[in-house]
Amino acid sequence: MPSPAPHDAPSLPAHVAIIMDGNGRWAVARQRPRTFGHRRGADAVRRTVEAAVELGVGYLTLFGFSSENWTRPAQEVSELMGLLRFYLRSQVAELHANGVRLRVIGDRRRLATDIVDLIDHAERLTRENRSLNLTVALSYGGRQEIAAAARGLAEEVAAGTLAPQDIDEAELARRLFTTDLPDPDLIIRTSGEKRISNFLLWQAAYAELVFVDTLWPDFSKADLEWAIQEFQRRERRFGATISGE
């Protein structure tokens, strides 16, 4: 994968979000069950977190399990939930030791009680950490998130605590799961697919999208560096024109 030439004194994206895709195809290509790919994908998560810390990324958000993923075969969902339990029990102490703050966004109502308890514990334990803000989207869907925020606004209007004319983008954004996170500057999707699959729909309004062919279990620090270099090559306009154009 060739390295693009970045601008002089390029800036790092403050917030990198990744759609981790390709675990199943990686496993099938090796004539192994899809669950084997998910286990190897979990190893890639660890590598990517370490790389983000080393590169100085402040915020990293990973799309771990979508609201649509609940429709997958029950055995695969069960294996994924088992992996989630394992890593919440075995890796949180290491994250904490490395100064990583962990947050989980999404609809927790569909998660098992013991998983929710593990998430709550991890969030409390790592709350004051500052080396990296790691957010994992679980049971998450962008449309679902926006609908829930709109419903909250409607309920406040009905209760008389919010005037309709006071509803603006900021009011809606404050009711999203990501209310205390900056919008992503860079969204990466692995596996060669070129779509965002209901991920951070509101927050992605001005994100730079980078698609890499690497399947998620093979994703490395070099892939993350390449995506950041691609981000640094681009001229972000946020809807404005550049002087002289």
Backbone torsions as a table, in degrees:
resi	resn	phi	psi	omega
1	MET	NA	114.7	-176.4
2	PRO	-67.5	148.9	179.1
3	SER	-94.3	120.4	176.7
4	PRO	-69.7	156.2	178.1
5	ALA	-85.8	114.6	-178.7
6	PRO	-74.0	164.1	174.1
7	HIS	-63.1	164.3	172.2
8	ASP	-61.8	141.3	179.6
9	ALA	45.0	59.3	-177.2
10	PRO	-69.3	149.3	179.1
11	SER	-98.6	144.1	176.0
12	LEU	-75.3	146.5	169.1
13	PRO	-67.1	130.8	179.4
14	ALA	-68.1	-35.6	-175.3
15	HIS	-130.8	117.6	176.3
16	VAL	-109.2	130.3	176.0
17	ALA	-119.0	142.5	-175.2
18	ILE	-131.3	129.2	169.8
19	ILE	-92.2	107.7	-173.3
20	MET	-85.7	99.8	-172.7
21	ASP	-123.5	144.3	172.7
22	GLY	116.9	3.0	-179.4
23	ASN	-58.7	-46.3	-177.3
24	GLY	-64.2	-46.3	-179.6
25	ARG	-64.4	-36.3	177.4
26	TRP	-60.5	-43.5	-179.3
27	ALA	-70.1	-44.3	-178.7
28	VAL	-61.3	-38.6	179.1
29	ALA	-62.3	-21.7	179.2
30	ARG	-105.5	12.3	179.2
31	GLN	56.1	42.7	177.2
32	ARG	-121.9	160.4	178.0
33	PRO	-66.5	154.4	-179.1
34	ARG	-56.6	-33.2	-178.9
35	THR	-63.2	-29.1	175.7
36	PHE	-63.9	-39.6	176.5
37	GLY	-63.4	-37.9	178.4
38	HIS	-64.8	-38.2	178.4
39	ARG	-64.7	-41.9	177.8
40	ARG	-69.4	-31.3	176.0
41	GLY	-64.2	-34.6	177.1
42	ALA	-64.6	-34.5	175.3
43	ASP	-64.5	-37.1	178.7
44	ALA	-65.9	-33.2	176.0
45	VAL	-59.7	-46.6	-179.1
46	ARG	-61.6	-44.6	178.7
47	ARG	-60.7	-40.6	-176.4
48	THR	-70.0	-38.8	176.4
49	VAL	-61.6	-45.8	179.2
50	GLU	-61.3	-42.4	-179.5
51	ALA	-65.2	-40.3	179.6
52	ALA	-62.0	-40.9	177.5
53	VAL	-63.1	-46.0	-178.1
54	GLU	-63.1	-36.2	-176.7
55	LEU	-83.2	-12.3	178.3
56	GLY	88.7	19.3	175.1
57	VAL	-70.3	133.4	-177.0
58	GLY	-84.4	-36.7	-176.2
59	TYR	-131.4	132.2	177.1
60	LEU	-131.6	123.8	177.8
61	THR	-119.5	129.2	-177.0
62	LEU	-117.2	131.5	178.1
63	PHE	-85.7	98.9	-173.2
64	GLY	-89.0	-39.9	-174.9
65	PHE	-158.9	119.0	-175.2
66	SER	-88.2	164.1	175.3
67	SER	-62.0	-27.7	178.4
68	GLU	-77.3	-22.0	-178.4
69	ASN	-65.9	-17.0	177.4
70	TRP	-62.8	-18.8	-179.7
71	THR	-83.3	-2.9	177.9
72	ARG	-68.0	164.9	179.3
73	PRO	-52.5	140.8	-174.3
74	ALA	-56.1	-37.3	-178.5
75	GLN	-65.0	-40.2	179.7
76	GLU	-67.7	-42.6	178.0
77	VAL	-61.6	-42.7	179.7
78	SER	-61.6	-41.6	178.2
79	GLU	-63.7	-41.9	179.1
80	LEU	-63.1	-41.9	178.6
81	MET	-66.3	-36.1	176.3
82	GLY	-63.5	-42.0	176.6
83	LEU	-62.4	-41.7	179.0
84	LEU	-60.1	-45.7	177.6
85	ARG	-58.8	-46.4	-176.7
86	PHE	-59.1	-48.2	-176.1
87	TYR	-73.3	-31.5	175.3
88	LEU	-66.2	-32.5	179.7
89	ARG	-81.2	-33.8	-170.0
90	SER	-101.7	-21.8	-172.0
91	GLN	-110.0	-15.2	-175.3
92	VAL	-64.6	-37.6	179.0
93	ALA	-61.3	-39.2	178.4
94	GLU	-67.9	-41.8	176.3
95	LEU	-57.8	-44.9	-178.9
96	HIS	-62.6	-43.5	-179.8
97	ALA	-63.0	-28.9	-179.6
98	ASN	-92.9	8.1	175.2
99	GLY	76.6	23.1	-178.4
100	VAL	-93.5	130.0	173.9
101	ARG	-92.9	128.5	-179.8
102	LEU	-107.8	130.9	171.6
103	ARG	-132.0	150.7	177.8
104	VAL	-122.9	130.4	176.1
105	ILE	-117.1	150.3	179.9
106	GLY	135.3	-176.3	-178.1
107	ASP	-88.1	100.0	-176.3
108	ARG	-75.7	-10.2	-176.2
109	ARG	-63.8	-24.7	-179.1
110	ARG	-90.7	-7.1	178.7
111	LEU	-86.0	149.8	178.4
112	ALA	-62.9	151.5	-176.4
113	THR	-58.8	-40.7	-178.0
114	ASP	-67.4	-32.2	177.2
115	ILE	-68.8	-42.4	177.6
116	VAL	-60.9	-40.4	178.5
117	ASP	-63.5	-40.6	178.1
118	LEU	-64.9	-40.0	177.5
119	ILE	-63.6	-46.9	179.9
120	ASP	-58.0	-43.4	179.8
121	HIS	-62.8	-45.5	-178.7
122	ALA	-62.4	-41.3	-179.8
123	GLU	-66.4	-40.3	178.6
124	ARG	-66.0	-44.0	-176.3
125	LEU	-62.8	-40.1	-171.5
126	THR	-100.1	6.7	-170.3
127	ARG	-55.5	-35.3	-174.7
128	GLU	-92.0	1.0	-176.5
129	ASN	-74.7	150.8	-171.3
130	ARG	-133.5	-5.4	-175.8
131	SER	-70.8	-30.4	176.1
132	LEU	-157.4	135.2	173.1
133	ASN	-96.2	103.1	-178.4
134	LEU	-99.7	121.9	177.0
135	THR	-117.5	132.6	177.5
136	VAL	-116.3	125.9	178.8
137	ALA	-90.8	115.2	-179.0
138	LEU	-126.1	136.1	-175.6
139	SER	51.1	45.4	-170.9
140	TYR	-115.5	140.7	171.5
141	GLY	-145.0	135.0	-177.3
142	GLY	-63.7	-43.4	178.9
143	ARG	-64.4	-41.1	177.9
144	GLN	-59.8	-41.6	-179.4
145	GLU	-64.3	-45.2	-179.8
146	ILE	-66.1	-40.6	178.8
147	ALA	-62.4	-40.5	179.4
148	ALA	-65.5	-39.3	177.6
149	ALA	-64.9	-42.4	178.5
150	ALA	-64.2	-39.1	178.4
151	ARG	-63.4	-39.5	177.6
152	GLY	-63.0	-41.4	176.7
153	LEU	-62.3	-43.5	-179.4
154	ALA	-62.4	-39.8	179.9
155	GLU	-65.3	-38.1	179.1
156	GLU	-69.2	-38.0	175.9
157	VAL	-63.6	-45.0	-179.8
158	ALA	-61.9	-34.5	-179.3
159	ALA	-80.9	-7.4	179.7
160	GLY	81.7	11.8	-179.3
161	THR	-95.3	-4.2	179.6
162	LEU	-144.7	130.5	177.5
163	ALA	-86.2	137.1	-179.4
164	PRO	-52.9	-38.5	-177.9
165	GLN	-69.0	-12.3	178.6
166	ASP	-89.9	-3.5	179.8
167	ILE	-78.9	122.0	175.7
168	ASP	-140.9	-173.2	-178.1
169	GLU	-59.5	-39.8	-177.9
170	ALA	-65.3	-39.4	179.4
171	GLU	-63.7	-43.0	178.7
172	LEU	-67.3	-43.0	-178.2
173	ALA	-60.8	-32.0	179.5
174	ARG	-67.8	-14.5	-179.3
175	ARG	-103.9	7.9	175.7
176	LEU	-85.6	162.6	177.3
177	PHE	-59.5	-27.8	-172.3
178	THR	-97.5	24.6	-171.2
179	THR	-53.9	-32.6	-178.4
180	ASP	-104.9	19.6	177.7
181	LEU	-115.0	146.2	173.0
182	PRO	-70.8	153.6	175.0
183	ASP	-62.7	149.3	179.7
184	PRO	-66.7	137.9	173.3
185	ASP	-85.0	-34.1	-174.5
186	LEU	-135.1	127.2	172.7
187	ILE	-116.2	125.0	-179.6
188	ILE	-109.7	136.1	169.5
189	ARG	-122.9	131.6	178.9
190	THR	-91.5	170.6	171.8
191	SER	85.2	1.0	177.6
192	GLY	87.7	-8.4	176.6
193	GLU	-73.6	146.0	-174.1
194	LYS	-122.7	68.8	175.1
195	ARG	-155.5	165.3	-177.3
196	ILE	-106.1	-4.2	167.1
197	SER	50.4	49.4	171.6
198	ASN	66.8	29.6	-176.8
199	PHE	-107.7	120.8	174.8
200	LEU	48.9	50.1	-173.8
201	LEU	-60.6	-45.7	179.7
202	TRP	-68.9	-46.1	-172.9
203	GLN	-71.5	-21.2	-174.5
204	ALA	-86.1	10.0	-172.4
205	ALA	-51.4	-40.3	-177.8
206	TYR	-124.1	21.1	177.1
207	ALA	-73.0	147.8	170.5
208	GLU	-84.0	132.5	-178.4
209	LEU	-103.1	130.2	177.4
210	VAL	-129.0	127.1	-179.0
211	PHE	-112.3	127.5	179.9
212	VAL	-117.6	148.7	-177.6
213	ASP	-78.2	-20.2	-177.6
214	THR	-57.3	131.0	172.8
215	LEU	-73.3	146.0	-170.0
216	TRP	-53.1	-43.1	-178.8
217	PRO	-60.6	-19.8	178.6
218	ASP	-97.1	-0.2	-176.5
219	PHE	-63.2	133.6	-173.5
220	SER	-130.7	175.7	175.1
221	LYS	-59.5	-36.2	179.2
222	ALA	-62.5	-39.0	177.8
223	ASP	-65.1	-41.9	179.1
224	LEU	-65.0	-42.1	178.3
225	GLU	-62.6	-41.4	179.4
226	TRP	-62.6	-44.0	179.8
227	ALA	-62.5	-39.0	178.3
228	ILE	-67.0	-39.3	176.9
229	GLN	-63.5	-38.9	176.7
230	GLU	-63.0	-41.7	175.3
231	PHE	-58.5	-43.1	-176.4
232	GLN	-68.8	-21.5	177.7
233	ARG	-73.8	-21.9	-171.3
234	ARG	-87.1	152.1	178.2
235	GLU	-103.7	109.6	-175.3
236	ARG	-84.5	128.1	-174.7
237	ARG	-113.3	-23.2	-179.7
238	PHE	53.5	38.9	177.5
239	GLY	86.7	-8.5	-178.4
240	ALA	-93.6	165.0	173.8
241	THR	-94.7	158.8	179.6
242	ILE	-90.5	141.0	-178.7
243	SER	-53.9	131.9	178.5
244	GLY	96.7	-9.0	-179.8
245	GLU	-88.1	NA	NA
